[in-house]
């Protein structure tokens, strides 16, 4: 029985996620690179839908004076994240979803990686609005999500590429079919243009692409 909304239980997530998500570790590298060039002072970083905490865990030593808040709706995912940080005093944890965030203009950085594609249109908009509210003016929101491509024809090509990737990385034909069947039943991807439009509608002054590969894309937006 799964203990969160992702394809894997919390205890196996770290070891199995790259069997279904091409370049998953690169998502984090792209985020680190972007945050680094911003040269932020008094960094306060919110990671919502933090999962097992890898995004912040792998960069925390580069920002010893920063404050981090990690949120996730899954108690098990959050427990896995907590176990990595031990007694670090500058990291807080909250068992809440993005839609439940209650921060107002507190963070320089808000990140959301592979967490909002589980939401329908209204709940996704609410989640992004809450992330927007949590940012200080001039702060940056960074998100990676599963996407749909712009036409049924291109989406079909993208799905074939993604299927081949999963099989090459050890998934059986049946496992791959089950994973793909999650689209539009358990996860609800939207197109790149829909992502950009949503971010602009929320009030972000600058919205652009950060990364795209297979059926996943990253975006950054400045409040």
C-alpha positions in Angstrom: 0.0 0.0 0.0 1.4 3.4 -1.0 2.1 6.0 1.8 2.0 9.0 -0.5 0.7 10.1 -3.9 3.8 9.4 -5.9 4.5 6.1 -7.7 6.8 4.8 -4.9 6.6 4.5 -1.1 8.8 6.8 0.9 11.3 4.0 1.7 12.0 3.3 -1.9 11.5 6.7 -3.5 15.2 7.8 -3.6 16.4 4.6 -5.3 13.6 4.2 -7.8 12.5 7.6 -8.9 15.1 7.8 -11.7 13.7 4.6 -13.2 10.6 6.6 -14.3 11.8 10.2 -14.4 14.7 10.9 -16.9 17.3 13.4 -15.6 15.6 13.6 -12.2 18.8 14.5 -10.4 19.4 17.2 -13.0 16.2 19.0 -11.9 17.9 19.7 -8.6 21.2 20.7 -10.2 19.3 23.3 -12.4 17.6 24.7 -9.3 21.0 25.0 -7.4 22.5 26.7 -10.4 19.7 29.3 -10.6 19.7 30.0 -6.9 23.5 30.4 -6.9 23.4 33.1 -9.6 20.8 35.1 -7.7 23.4 35.7 -4.9 20.7 36.1 -2.3 21.4 37.5 1.2 19.5 36.3 4.2 18.2 33.3 2.3 15.0 31.8 3.5 13.8 28.9 1.3 10.5 27.0 1.3 10.4 23.6 -0.4 6.8 22.5 -0.7 6.0 18.9 -1.7 9.5 18.2 -0.4 9.3 14.4 -0.5 12.3 12.8 1.1 14.1 16.2 1.3 16.9 15.6 -1.2 16.6 19.1 -2.8 17.5 20.9 0.4 19.7 18.2 1.9 22.1 18.3 -1.0 22.6 22.1 -0.8 22.2 22.9 2.9 26.0 23.0 3.6 26.4 25.7 0.8 24.1 28.0 2.8 25.0 27.5 6.5 23.2 30.8 7.5 20.0 30.1 5.5 16.7 29.1 6.9 14.8 26.2 5.3 11.2 25.1 5.6 10.2 21.7 4.2 6.5 20.9 3.7 4.8 17.7 2.5 1.3 16.3 2.8 2.6 12.8 3.4 3.7 12.0 7.0 5.9 9.2 5.8 7.7 11.4 3.2 8.3 14.0 5.8 9.6 11.5 8.3 12.1 10.3 5.6 13.2 13.9 5.1 13.5 14.6 8.8 15.8 11.6 9.2 18.4 13.2 6.9 18.8 16.4 8.8 19.3 15.2 12.4 19.6 18.1 14.7 20.0 21.0 12.2 18.3 24.0 13.9 17.8 26.0 10.7 15.4 23.5 9.1 11.7 23.3 10.0 9.2 20.7 8.8 5.5 20.9 8.3 3.0 18.2 7.4 0.9 20.3 5.0 0.2 20.5 1.3 0.9 23.6 -0.9 -2.8 24.5 -0.7 -2.5 24.8 3.0 0.5 27.1 3.1 -0.2 30.2 5.2 2.9 32.3 4.7 2.9 35.9 3.6 5.9 37.5 1.9 8.5 35.4 4.0 10.7 33.6 1.5 13.3 34.5 -1.1 12.9 31.1 -2.8 9.9 28.8 -3.0 10.4 25.4 -4.8 7.9 22.8 -5.8 9.3 19.7 -7.6 7.0 17.1 -9.0 4.2 17.9 -6.5 1.4 19.9 -8.2 0.6 17.6 -11.1 -1.5 15.5 -8.7 -4.0 18.4 -8.5 -6.9 19.3 -10.7 -7.2 22.8 -12.2 -8.7 24.7 -9.2 -6.5 23.0 -6.6 -3.4 23.6 -8.8 -4.2 27.3 -9.1 -4.7 27.5 -5.3 -1.3 25.8 -4.7 0.5 28.2 -7.0 -1.3 31.1 -5.4 -0.1 30.0 -2.0 3.5 29.7 -3.2 3.2 33.2 -4.7 1.9 34.6 -1.4 4.8 33.0 0.5 7.4 34.9 -1.5 8.8 38.3 -0.8 8.6 40.7 -3.7 11.6 40.0 -5.9 11.6 36.3 -4.7 11.7 33.4 -7.1 9.4 30.5 -7.5 10.9 27.4 -9.1 8.8 24.4 -10.2 9.3 21.2 -12.1 6.3 19.1 -13.2 5.1 16.4 -15.6 3.8 18.0 -18.8 1.6 17.3 -21.8 2.9 18.2 -25.2 1.2 20.8 -27.4 -0.7 18.4 -29.7 -2.0 14.8 -29.4 0.5 13.8 -32.1 3.5 15.3 -30.3 2.2 13.9 -27.0 2.1 10.5 -28.4 5.7 10.7 -29.6 6.7 12.0 -26.2 5.0 9.1 -24.4 6.7 6.5 -26.7 10.1 8.0 -25.8 9.2 8.0 -22.1 8.0 4.4 -22.3 11.3 3.4 -24.0 13.2 5.2 -21.2 11.4 3.3 -18.5 11.9 -0.1 -20.2 15.7 0.6 -20.7 15.9 1.4 -17.0 14.5 -1.9 -15.8 10.7 -1.5 -15.9 8.7 -4.4 -17.4 6.2 -3.8 -20.2 3.4 -4.2 -17.6 5.0 -1.9 -15.1 5.4 0.7 -17.7 1.8 0.5 -18.8 0.6 0.9 -15.2 2.8 3.9 -14.7 1.6 5.6 -18.0 -2.0 4.8 -17.0 -1.6 7.2 -14.0 -1.8 10.1 -16.5 -5.1 11.9 -16.3 -6.3 9.5 -13.5 -3.8 10.1 -10.7 -1.6 12.8 -12.2 -2.9 15.6 -14.4 -0.2 17.1 -16.6 -0.7 20.4 -18.4 1.2 21.9 -21.3 4.1 24.3 -21.1 2.0 27.2 -22.4 -0.7 26.4 -19.7 2.0 26.4 -17.0 3.3 29.8 -18.2 -0.2 31.2 -18.4 -1.1 30.1 -14.9 2.1 31.6 -13.4 1.4 34.9 -15.1 -2.3 34.8 -14.0 -1.1 34.4 -10.4 0.8 37.8 -10.7 4.4 36.8 -11.3 6.2 39.6 -13.2 8.7 37.4 -15.0 8.0 33.8 -16.1 10.3 31.6 -18.2 11.5 28.1 -18.9 14.3 26.6 -16.9 14.5 23.1 -18.3 12.6 20.6 -20.4 13.2 16.9 -21.1 10.9 14.0 -22.2 7.6 14.7 -20.5 8.9 17.0 -17.7 9.6 20.7 -17.6 11.0 23.3 -15.1 9.9 26.9 -14.8 11.0 30.0 -12.8 8.9 33.0 -11.9 9.8 36.2 -10.2 7.3 37.9 -7.9 
